Amino acid sequence: MENVLFALTAVAATIWLGLLLVWGQFWRVDQKLDPEALQQDTWTGQWPSVAVVIPARNEAALIRKAVQSHLTQTYPGPFSILLVDDKSTDQTAQVAAQTAAQIAKELNKTNLLTILSGKDLPAGWSGKLWAMEQGFEQLKQQTNSPDYVLFTDADIEHSADNLQRLITKAETEKLDLVSLMVQLRTHSFWEKLLIPAFIFFFQLLYPFPWVNDPDKQTAAAAGGCVLLRFDALLRIGGLQSIRQALIDDCALGAAVKAGGPIWLGLSNEVKSLRPYPSLHSLWQMVARSAYTQLNYSPILLVGTVVGMALVYWGPPLGLVVGIAKGEFAIALFGLAGWLMMAVAYWPTLRLYNRPVWMAFVLPAIALLYTLMTIDSARQYQTGSGSKWKGRTYAP
């Protein structure tokens, strides 16, 4: 038994060493928009035109702050804002219109926001992508199409200079797509405990430096904030090619990267307003797409559970059992694996201003995420499908 445990803890420690050294340096959390870019002469050309497209469904509680953040952008070039109201059953459109009217009055301007009433959801589409596609089609019909389109969620609050930062990045580095993983809310106990790990696991799946390397096949985007060259969107045929994707942001990133360079980074300035006050709400957020990430494969699910057990639970178990049994080689490998795990997690915790001790709680957090993934598979097997905003998406 000791030999088996020794082998498992040694393998786990080796895996963490490999993740730290060769897995795209994902854990460094160093892919960010340059905060000094706007103070430097990084862009001296004519500012391109931008259309902001906001798909919105039942967001009356959050839409005011989101719309305000767009209407008060300091972007020097021409930009327009199009909100696609995706059959909301609350006051989303009305609140957005009232907000725009109030700010227009304050700024002595008109036509700051266009609201498009969404059409019925056709078969084979997810709701958000269908709303985005309608916005894209609306822009195509214009006499002068924009140079860029910014797709952003209705629960995202942008810093006043964010659009300028995104365009500066895209123009100076000739990128077809620039996307930000916005800072998620961490107010409740469960948000503080689980949200940083959500960001950590996403970076582990899609190492940002590899996403940003045109020579690597790894591709992803973060759907809350995606700036696209309009020509690139035309090239991939709009959202039609990924219309059934429930993990639509990564599908979009892959479609665009097949024809041009992309960039994905992190942000402290652009924030999600979406609250997850309870474990249940966070659980459902993860379970909605976790099994989709595994392509609905029972084999991949089993492999994921075994892999999580080895990589995240093996080191602390090896440390405890090794000390208890006086097997110090096992304890040493367990300690080494646990410490490397904590080192990898610490930069993400620092991004969210969380204490260092939480780095050592990652095995317990990983257990919760594993249970969420198993429950995601259970929901699929029982025919529940992925539920969001009153809709159920059957795979």
C-alpha distance (Angstrom), angle and dihedral (degrees) to the residues before:
residue distance angle dihedral
M1 . . .
E2 3.80 . .
N3 3.80 90.3 .
V4 3.80 91.3 53.9
L5 3.80 92.4 48.0
F6 3.81 90.5 46.8
A7 3.80 90.5 52.7
L8 3.82 92.9 47.2
T9 3.81 95.1 49.1
A10 3.81 90.6 45.4
V11 3.81 90.6 51.9
A12 3.81 91.7 47.2
A13 3.81 91.8 50.4
T14 3.80 90.4 48.1
I15 3.80 90.9 50.8
W16 3.80 91.6 52.6
L17 3.78 90.6 48.0
G18 3.80 88.8 52.7
L19 3.80 92.1 47.3
L20 3.79 91.0 52.0
L21 3.79 95.8 46.0
V22 3.79 108.8 32.3
W23 3.82 111.6 12.5
G24 3.78 96.2 97.6
Q25 3.81 94.5 -77.8
F26 3.82 84.2 -90.2
W27 3.79 93.2 160.5
R28 3.81 97.5 60.8
V29 3.84 93.9 82.1
D30 3.80 89.4 -149.2
Q31 3.81 100.7 131.9
K32 3.80 102.1 103.3
L33 3.77 138.6 132.1
D34 3.79 109.4 -91.6
P35 3.83 105.9 -101.5
E36 3.81 89.5 -153.9
A37 3.81 94.9 51.0
L38 3.78 94.8 96.7
Q39 3.79 91.7 51.2
Q40 3.81 92.3 53.6
D41 3.79 130.5 71.1
T42 3.79 90.9 -106.9
W43 3.78 94.6 134.1
T44 3.79 124.5 31.8
G45 3.82 101.1 155.7
Q46 3.77 130.2 94.7
W47 3.77 112.2 -64.1
P48 3.83 110.4 -113.6
S49 3.79 123.8 -126.5
V50 3.80 118.0 -100.1
A51 3.80 133.3 -164.3
V52 3.80 116.2 -158.1
V53 3.82 112.1 -149.9
I54 3.81 117.6 -165.1
P55 3.82 117.2 -172.5
A56 3.80 106.2 -156.7
R57 3.79 133.6 -177.6
N58 3.81 122.5 170.3
E59 3.80 94.8 -20.1
A60 3.82 100.1 135.8
A61 3.81 91.1 127.2
L62 3.81 94.4 55.6
I63 3.80 107.6 22.1
R64 3.82 96.4 87.9
K65 3.81 95.6 65.5
A66 3.79 91.9 40.7
V67 3.81 93.5 52.1
Q68 3.80 92.1 43.9
S69 3.79 90.3 55.1
H70 3.81 90.6 55.6
L71 3.78 96.7 43.6
T72 3.81 91.6 53.0
Q73 3.81 97.7 49.8
T74 3.81 115.7 137.7
Y75 3.80 93.0 -145.0
P76 3.85 108.5 145.8
G77 3.81 96.0 -149.1
P78 3.81 132.4 70.1
F79 3.79 115.8 -74.4
S80 3.78 137.1 164.2
I81 3.79 132.9 -162.4
L82 3.80 124.0 -136.3
L83 3.79 120.6 -175.5
V84 3.81 115.0 -164.6
D85 3.79 108.2 -155.3
D86 3.80 103.8 -149.5
K87 3.82 101.0 -153.4
S88 3.80 93.7 -65.9
T89 3.78 115.9 -169.0
D90 3.80 93.3 -158.6
Q91 3.81 132.7 56.5
T92 3.82 97.3 -76.9
A93 3.82 96.4 127.7
Q94 3.79 93.9 41.7
V95 3.81 94.1 50.4
A96 3.80 90.9 47.3
A97 3.81 91.7 49.6
Q98 3.81 92.6 47.6
T99 3.79 90.9 49.7
A100 3.79 92.1 50.3
A101 3.82 91.9 47.5
Q102 3.79 91.9 50.8
I103 3.80 93.9 49.6
A104 3.81 91.7 43.5
K105 3.79 89.0 55.4
E106 3.79 91.6 49.4
L107 3.82 92.3 48.9
N108 3.80 94.4 38.2
K109 3.81 90.9 -123.9
T110 3.80 136.9 124.3
N111 3.81 138.1 -148.6
L112 3.80 94.8 30.0
L113 3.80 94.8 147.1
T114 3.79 134.9 30.2
I115 3.80 118.2 -159.7
L116 3.80 118.2 -156.6
S117 3.80 118.3 -165.2
G118 3.77 107.4 -133.7
K119 3.77 123.7 -125.8
D120 3.79 125.5 -124.6
L121 3.79 114.8 -70.1
P122 3.82 109.5 -100.3
A123 3.78 122.6 -143.6
G124 3.78 114.8 -86.1
W125 3.80 96.6 30.8
S126 3.79 133.1 101.9
G127 3.79 112.5 -133.2
K128 3.80 98.8 -116.4
L129 3.81 94.2 48.1
W130 3.80 90.8 47.7
A131 3.81 90.2 53.7
M132 3.81 90.3 47.6
E133 3.81 90.5 49.1
Q134 3.80 91.2 52.4
G135 3.78 89.1 52.4
F136 3.80 90.1 49.6
E137 3.81 91.9 50.0
Q138 3.80 90.2 49.5
L139 3.81 90.3 53.6
K140 3.80 92.1 47.9
Q141 3.78 90.0 57.7
Q142 3.78 93.2 57.2
T143 3.81 118.9 103.8
N144 3.80 90.0 -123.7
S145 3.78 114.2 31.8
P146 3.81 116.0 -150.0
D147 3.79 121.8 -103.5
Y148 3.79 90.5 -129.4
V149 3.79 138.4 17.9
L150 3.79 122.3 -152.2
F151 3.80 113.1 -154.3
T152 3.78 109.8 -162.7
D153 3.78 135.1 163.4
A154 3.78 123.5 -108.2
D155 3.80 91.4 -119.8
I156 3.83 96.3 57.2
E157 3.80 123.3 104.6
H158 3.81 111.9 -157.2
S159 3.78 126.1 -154.6
A160 3.80 112.0 -114.6
D161 3.81 93.3 -107.4
N162 3.80 98.1 41.2
L163 3.79 97.8 103.9
Q164 3.80 90.4 50.0
R165 3.80 90.3 50.1
L166 3.80 92.5 49.6
I167 3.81 93.3 49.2
T168 3.81 92.0 45.6
K169 3.81 89.4 54.0
A170 3.81 93.7 46.7
E171 3.80 95.7 45.1
T172 3.79 99.2 43.6
E173 3.81 93.9 46.6
K174 3.83 97.8 34.0
L175 3.80 93.2 -123.5
D176 3.80 125.2 170.5
L177 3.80 93.1 -154.4
V178 3.80 134.1 23.2
S179 3.80 117.3 -175.8
L180 3.79 134.9 177.4
M181 3.77 128.5 -152.2
V182 3.79 94.4 -141.3
Q183 3.78 122.0 -142.4
L184 3.78 108.4 -92.0
R185 3.78 122.0 -140.0
T186 3.81 117.2 -90.0
H187 3.81 106.6 -179.3
S188 3.80 104.8 115.0
F189 3.80 125.0 63.0
W190 3.80 92.7 -107.4
E191 3.80 92.8 47.5
K192 3.80 90.8 52.2
L193 3.78 91.0 48.4
L194 3.80 101.5 42.5
I195 3.81 110.6 22.9
P196 3.84 98.0 72.6
A197 3.80 88.9 51.6
F198 3.81 89.8 51.8
I199 3.82 88.5 57.8
F200 3.82 90.8 44.1
F201 3.80 93.5 52.5
F202 3.81 91.2 47.0
Q203 3.80 90.2 53.7
L204 3.80 89.8 47.4
L205 3.81 91.3 53.5
Y206 3.81 93.6 44.0
P207 3.82 110.4 23.7
F208 3.80 103.3 -149.1
P209 3.84 95.2 -141.4
W210 3.82 88.6 56.3
V211 3.81 91.5 46.8
N212 3.80 87.9 52.9
D213 3.81 94.2 47.1
P214 3.83 109.4 91.6
D215 3.81 89.4 -155.0
K216 3.82 92.6 59.7
Q217 3.79 123.7 79.2
T218 3.80 93.6 -143.5
A219 3.80 108.6 114.2
A220 3.79 134.2 174.8
A221 3.78 143.9 139.7
A222 3.79 136.0 -164.6
G223 3.78 109.9 -118.3
G224 3.79 96.6 -146.7
C225 3.81 92.3 72.8
V226 3.81 121.8 16.8
L227 3.81 123.1 158.3
L228 3.82 113.4 -165.6
R229 3.76 134.3 -177.3
F230 3.77 104.8 -117.6
D231 3.80 90.4 -133.0
A232 3.80 89.5 56.3
L233 3.79 90.3 51.4
L234 3.79 89.7 50.8
R235 3.80 89.8 48.0
I236 3.80 93.3 58.6
G237 3.81 91.9 43.7
G238 3.79 96.5 -108.1
L239 3.78 117.4 -85.4
Q240 3.81 93.7 -36.3
S241 3.80 94.4 97.2
I242 3.82 93.5 56.6
R243 3.81 97.9 32.2
Q244 3.83 95.2 128.1
A245 3.79 96.6 44.4
L246 3.80 113.6 119.5
I247 3.83 89.6 -173.4
D248 3.78 86.5 52.8
D249 3.80 99.2 160.9
C250 3.80 95.0 60.4
A251 3.80 90.9 42.8
L252 3.81 89.2 53.2
G253 3.79 91.7 48.5
A254 3.80 91.2 51.8
A255 3.81 92.9 47.8
V256 3.80 92.6 51.6
K257 3.82 96.6 41.8
A258 3.80 90.0 56.3
G259 3.82 86.4 71.9
G260 3.78 105.9 26.0
P261 3.83 147.2 1.0
I262 3.79 121.7 -69.4
W263 3.81 136.0 -172.8
L264 3.79 131.9 -150.6
G265 3.78 124.0 -172.8
L266 3.78 146.1 158.5
S267 3.78 129.0 -102.9
N268 3.79 139.0 -159.5
E269 3.80 93.3 -177.9
V270 3.82 100.6 55.2
K271 3.79 109.7 65.4
S272 3.77 138.9 -169.4
L273 3.79 114.7 -129.7
R274 3.80 92.9 -163.8
P275 3.82 110.2 122.7
Y276 3.79 123.0 -144.6
P277 3.81 99.9 -177.0
S278 3.80 97.8 166.3
L279 3.78 140.1 40.5
H280 3.81 88.5 -114.3
S281 3.80 93.5 57.8
L282 3.80 92.4 49.2
W283 3.79 90.8 43.3
Q284 3.80 91.6 55.6
M285 3.80 92.0 46.1
V286 3.81 90.9 57.0
A287 3.82 96.6 36.7
R288 3.80 90.5 53.1
S289 3.80 92.3 74.1
A290 3.82 108.5 7.8
Y291 3.81 95.9 98.3
T292 3.80 89.5 42.3
Q293 3.81 86.9 59.8
L294 3.81 86.7 58.8
N295 3.82 92.2 50.4
Y296 3.82 89.5 -115.4
S297 3.81 88.7 -73.2
P298 3.84 118.7 153.0
I299 3.79 88.6 -160.7
L300 3.80 92.0 55.4
L301 3.80 89.3 45.5
V302 3.81 91.8 55.1
G303 3.79 90.3 44.9
T304 3.79 90.5 50.6
V305 3.80 93.2 51.0
V306 3.81 92.0 47.6
G307 3.79 91.1 45.9
M308 3.81 93.1 49.4
A309 3.80 90.3 48.7
L310 3.79 92.3 51.5
V311 3.79 99.2 41.8
Y312 3.81 102.0 36.6
W313 3.80 106.9 24.7
G314 3.81 99.4 30.6
P315 3.83 97.4 72.0
P316 3.84 98.9 51.5
L317 3.81 90.5 40.6
G318 3.80 90.2 50.6
L319 3.80 91.1 49.4
V320 3.80 94.2 50.4
V321 3.81 96.6 42.2
G322 3.79 92.5 42.0
I323 3.79 92.1 54.6
A324 3.81 92.6 43.4
K325 3.80 92.9 51.5
G326 3.79 96.6 37.7
E327 3.82 90.9 -116.0
F328 3.78 96.8 139.7
A329 3.81 95.8 175.9
I330 3.81 88.3 60.8
A331 3.80 90.9 45.3
L332 3.81 91.0 49.4
F333 3.80 93.4 52.4
G334 3.81 90.0 44.6
L335 3.80 91.5 51.2
A336 3.82 92.1 45.9
G337 3.80 91.9 51.0
W338 3.80 93.1 46.9
L339 3.81 92.4 47.9
M340 3.83 92.3 49.8
M341 3.80 89.2 48.6
A342 3.80 89.6 53.1
V343 3.81 91.8 46.6
A344 3.81 90.2 52.6
Y345 3.82 92.9 48.5
W346 3.81 98.1 43.5
P347 3.86 98.6 79.8
T348 3.81 90.5 55.1
L349 3.79 91.0 48.8
R350 3.80 89.1 49.8
L351 3.82 89.3 52.5
Y352 3.82 86.9 58.7
N353 3.81 95.3 40.6
R354 3.78 92.9 -116.3
P355 3.83 123.2 152.3
V356 3.79 120.5 -95.1
W357 3.81 94.0 -118.8
M358 3.81 89.2 69.5
A359 3.80 88.4 70.3
F360 3.81 87.6 73.7
V361 3.82 92.5 52.3
L362 3.80 92.6 64.7
P363 3.86 93.3 102.1
A364 3.83 90.3 59.7
I365 3.80 91.5 44.6
A366 3.81 89.9 49.3
L367 3.81 88.2 54.1
L368 3.81 90.4 56.6
Y369 3.80 92.2 48.7
T370 3.80 90.2 49.0
L371 3.80 90.3 53.1
M372 3.81 89.4 49.1
T373 3.81 89.5 53.1
I374 3.80 91.6 49.6
D375 3.80 89.3 49.5
S376 3.80 89.7 49.6
A377 3.81 87.9 57.5
R378 3.81 90.5 46.6
Q379 3.80 91.1 53.2
Y380 3.79 89.9 50.6
Q381 3.81 93.5 48.3
T382 3.80 91.8 49.5
G383 3.79 91.2 50.3
S384 3.79 96.2 -111.1
G385 3.80 93.0 128.5
S386 3.80 124.6 -169.8
K387 3.80 112.1 -44.3
W388 3.80 125.0 -157.6
K389 3.80 133.7 153.4
G390 3.79 93.8 -9.4
R391 3.81 94.8 -48.5
T392 3.80 129.7 107.6
Y393 3.80 118.1 -150.5
A394 3.79 114.2 -155.9
P395 3.82 111.9 -155.8
